[in-house]
Amino acid sequence: MSGVSARDNVVTLAFLTQLLLCMHKAHLADLAHPASSQPMATNMRLGRTQAVG
């Protein structure tokens, strides 16, 4: 083994909450200031409809 016990690999509710909040803030910042002038489609169907219209 590499010296890491199973006890060190426990994910707590506090850690998951902090991670979710960090990801949410990053997502909101990305929506508020898109890198390009045209937003990216989230899937292929939306991309195809945006390319047509």
Secondary structure, DSSP 4 states (H G I P E B T S, - for coil): --S--GGGGPPPHHHHHHHHHHHHHHHHHHHHS-SSSSPPPSSHHHHHHHHH-
